[in-house]
Amino acid sequence: MTGLRSLLRILLLLAFAGTAAAQVEVRIQMASRNYVAGETIGVTVSVTNHSGQDIVFQGTKEYGWIDFNLTSNRGVPMTPLAKQAFGGMKVPLGQTMSRSFDLSRIYPLKEMGNYSVYAMVRLPGQSRDGFVSNRILFNVDTARPYWSQKVGLPGKAGQTREYRVLDYNSGRKSMLYAQVINARTGTPMQTHSLGEYLAFRKPSVTLDNRQVMHVLYLKAPTIWVHARISPDGSLLGAELHKNAAGDPLLMTSADGVVQVGNSIPYDPKAEAAARAKVRKASDRPNFLFQ
């Protein structure tokens, strides 16, 4: 009787898999098609369930519920850095659920070149076959070092990091990146895109008394960005500033504290709210009823 029940469960699972095959849609999206080596290469996988019932995607020891197929510009399949294990995902009937992944942590994407990627999602009980997503082409490139500095870690003798500010020109716009390198191994720990900048003003870079890197660059004709990056590679924040009398600049006090001088802090939300308040006041009629 137990064997019969097991056989029935298997048959029901296979029947469900066959029914769902045309009723599960998988799509992937990437925020950009161009990346700098060492940067996070994010891909979002969206799964839509039209199978007739809820689906719980859950991997096994042998097979994960999702795999990525990545090939180089020569059409050579890339080998993952290690066997991947991703937490399961439940997709209710009629809904679309999404999950984001970092391809740079799954595959060795340190070399410049063109790549293509698609995802394969498996139902419970499936092994090699699954539902294939659309394919996306993307490019990994190198950037020109604009500034670099090696520093020791406070309180950690013998451990050093190298800060780098990278300048990447895609042919249409200039992009700025902040990178932290493990100086012992030479491998990037974190690479952050700081966004587009206007190259007719050179970025300013300095370190404070906590070995935090400060980068000040021009984002728009009157808007500057002050970004801060810690020795562990974390992006601590990015504040906006407006010109005061001349260009803003990084100022270091006698005790090593770095601040932005010759600027006016800029909050676009507060400015939009102030403009809206002025418009509401102007909407009042010229006469008042007594």
VENVENWO-V157701 format. One line per field, one symbol per residue. phi: phi as a letter, one per 20 degrees, with the letter a starting at -180 (. if undefined). psi: psi as a letter, one per 40 degrees, with the letter a starting at -180 (. if undefined). burial: 1 if it has 9 or more other C-alpha atoms within 8 Angstrom, else 0. Layout:
# VENVENWO-V157701
phi=???
psi=???
burial=???
This chain:
# VENVENWO-V157701
phi=.fffffffffffffffffffgeccdcccccfbdccegnffdecddddddceobfcdebfdfecefbcdddcefemefeegfafecdffbedfgmdddcbdcdffedcfdeefqeccbbdcddfgnedefadeefdcebcdcecefebbbeceegmcgneccdecdddcdendbeddcdcddfffemefebcdfenfceffcffdcbddfdmeedccbeebgcdddddccefenfefqbddcdgdenffbeddffenedcedlbdgccfffffffffffffffffffccfe
psi=dddddddddddddddddddedeehhhiiiidiehihheihgihhhhhhhfeeiihhhhiaddhiehihhhiieeehhihidihihiiihhhiheihiihiihdeedigfeiiiiiiiiihhiiheicdiahhaiihhihhiiihhdiihhiihheghehiihhhhihhheddihihihihhhddeeihdihhheaiiheehhihhiiaeefhhhhhihdidehihhihhideeihdihiiiiibgaiiihhhideehhihifihhhhddddddddddddddeeiieihh.
burial=00000000000011001011001111110100001111110111111111100111111000011100111110000100000000010111111110000111011110011111111111110000011111111111101010110111100000111111111110000111111111100001111111011100000110110011111111100011111111101010001111110001110100001101011000000000000000000000000000
